């Protein structure tokens, strides 16, 4: 059976034809653009969260207080958890913006998202689901054309081809 997009519009079905044409146009949105939007938007969310944990160049007393009294993560001291979160919420967003170690960075932030959802704010699943969707785009499809990861992969491919090696 032919794909619906290749079939000529039936007589009296201009709305269906327009809808199918619109879908075909949307399917042409480049993955590189989608990945860039996902990387930049989720990086902004985590960077802003990391900024709330700092007082100058150090983790704030307020952040440690929140980890002691509101977040209450199991297995980690509040001091260590606050420092780890502040570090991760600055490092991984920067890497995502640059598109460097993108899948690893997205995986780390997805892990943080799951911890937040399970242990801290279990009723915030709509927000955390949105974060997870952005992160899963990067994990599953990669950071896209506009990334250092892409440039590194291109260089490695060229070097492998010039030396006669295959991956």
N, C-alpha and C positions, 0 to 999 in steps of 0.2 A: 504494500500500500504506500503511495507517495506521501512524503512529509506534507503536513497541512500548509506549509509556507510555499511549496512549489505548485500547489493546485491553483488553477484560475478561479477567480471569485464566481460563485454561482449567481445566476440571475436573481435579483431581489435580496442579496446579502451584502450590501455595501458596508454595513456596520461590522460584520464579521471580517471582511477584507481589511478594513481600517485597523481593527484590533490586531489581526495577525501581522499586518505591516508594522504596527507599533511595537509589537513583541519582537519582531525580527530586528528592528532598529535598536531596541534596548539590549538585545543579545550581543550587539557589536561593541558595547562598552568594554574597553580594554581591561584585562585583568590587572595590568600594571597600575592603572588609575584607581581601580577598586582597592588594590593592596595599599597604595599610597594613602588613600583616605582612611583606610582601616588603621594603618600604622600611626599616622599623625594624630588621629582623633583619640585613640586609646592611650597613646603616649601622653597626650595632654591631660587626660584624666588622672593617670598615675603620677605624673610630675606634680600636678597641683596638690594631690594628696600628700606627696612627699614634702612639699614646701610647708604644709601645715605642721609637720613634725619637727621643724627646725627653728632654732633661735640663733641666728647668725650661722656659724659653721658647726654648731653642735645640736644634738637632739634635745628638744625642749623638755622641761620638767612636765609640762602639760601633756606631751605625748606619752611620757612614761606613766603619768597618772592615768591616762585613758587605757593603756595596756594593763594597768593594775586593777582598775575598777570597772571598766566598761567592756573591754575586749576579752579579757581573761582567757587567753589562749592556753590550752593544756600543754604540758611538757616544756615550756619555755618560760624563763623568768621574764617579767615585764620589761626590765631594762634591756635584756638581750633582744627580745621581740621588737621593741621600739627601734633599736639601732639597726637591726636586720631589715625591718620594713622601710625605714628612712633610706638606707643604702640602696635597697632593691628598687624603690620608687623613684630613684634618681638615675641609677645606672641603666636599667632596662629601657626606660623611655628614651634616653639619649641614643642607645643602640638602635632602637626602633626607628627613630627619626633619621639616623644615618643609614639605616638599612644594613647594619652590620651584625652578624650573628642573630639575625632576625627571628628565625624559627626558635632558637634557644631562648631568646628574650621573651618571645610571645608565650612559650611554654612555661617559663618561670612566672610570668604575670598571670597566666591562666591558673597555675598552682596557687598563687596568692588569692586570686578571685575565689577559688573553691574553698580555701581556708576561711576567707571572710564570709562566704555564703553559709558554710556549715557551722562555724563556731561563733561568729560574731553577729551577723545580721541575716538570719535565715529567712526573714520575710521580705528581703530586698531582692528576691530572685528576678524580678523583671529588669532591674538595673544590671545585676550581675550576668543575666542572660545576654543582654546587649553587649557588655564587655566581652563575654565569652565568644560571641559571634564575630566580633572584630578580630580577636586573637586567633580564633580557629581559621579565619581566612588566611592569615599569615602563616600559621602552622601548616595548613593543608596545601595551600597554593604557592607559598613563598612570598617574598617581599616585593616581587615585581621588578619591572625594568628600571625604575628610578631608585636604585639601591646600590650600596657598596658591595653587597653580596653578589648582585648581578655582574658588576664590573669584575670582581674577583673570579667568578665562574668563567666569564668570557676569557680573561687572561689565562686561566689554567687550561681552558680548552685550546687556546692558540698555542700555548707552550707545549701541550701534549701533542698537538698536531705537528708542530715544527720539529719535535724530537722523535717523531714517529711512534710515540707511545699512545696507547688507548686507555681510556678509563674503564 
